[in-house]
Amino acid sequence: MAENDISIIHPRPSSIVAALYTLRDLNVDVAILHGPPGCSFKHARLLEEDGIHVVTTALDENGFVFGGRDELSSLLVKVNEMFSPKLIGVVGTCASMIIGEELREPVLDANLDVPVIEVEVHAGYPNNTKGVLMALEAACEAGVIDDQELQRQRHLLEEATNVEKRHGAASREYLAPSRGDLKFKVAEKIIANLKEGKRCLTIMNAKKETGYMFADITVAINEVAAQLGMEANVINMANVDDTVGLPRVRHHAKSITDDFREKNVTIHEIIGGMDEYPIAGEKVSELIAEKYSDFDFAVITGVPHAIPMDQLRGMQIISVTNGPRQVLPLKEMGHEHVIVEIDLHPKTLGVNHIVESEFGATLREVSRDMLEKDPEVV
């Protein structure tokens, strides 16, 4: 069996859920799941925290046998009356796929004056990026995005899949979840490095809205460096280009950039947009080779395994992920310390400002304790 065709037995993200989040990024007002009531329940609820309505046709045993065309067309009419949406998404499920239900027919039956993105998806694809691509292709067909953006997104999704196969959750048959290293120990290491005058790169390579919490770690490191009088030794990189990406993704980049500015954190290098995390590593490598090869340590947050190690070999690498199964691959890449922000994603849905992270809070607390014990440290 080829390396990229390994049988992966730990649970992985669903293409159905990926399609739902993509519709969210396209600013749909209502997303309809055509399937049983419990399908993708947790993420449907979380997405409602992020400002969109998620409803279901709630297919039962009869629907599994006889189909749900009437249920879907009726629900389309109902949500149009209830929510007055400007854009609707309809997402298939495993149930609708197995019975061969086509989404186009009930959409035509409903005959709405509202654009509808129909995503014929199920959860049986090996990579959840398939759900993203199918949603984008349907959005292009509906005229919501143009072909140029579709091709850009297609390239990013291919690279995202490759990143996961090289060093992520798709890199081996089974990865045990881990909480990583103790946060206060890693905080002490960062503070000690800064105290000794070592030069630090912060590299935020976050996926979309997760940046609201990963950005806090950049802020916390800069706050600690300022307390120590070492702010000139910190260079910040972040993928916060707000000129690229789907509408909501650009909004996240602008909001985080505004917060950085308000908190007096300078982003010295912009390494891409918030959907460009799979390819931002190329820009990071170029920048390090040109300007920062003599830095002592780097703190990489978000999707650290997308940053190539070639230019980082001489540095101490500390990384922060929200994937418990990502700890071992990062350690094997050469990251000395890896910590996990558990439950990050639910805390970054529906927000428009930077959210305090556990590690950021730990850094601040450890720094305060240190200054209380030794006020002469600065």
Disulfide bonds with the S-S distance in Angstrom:
none
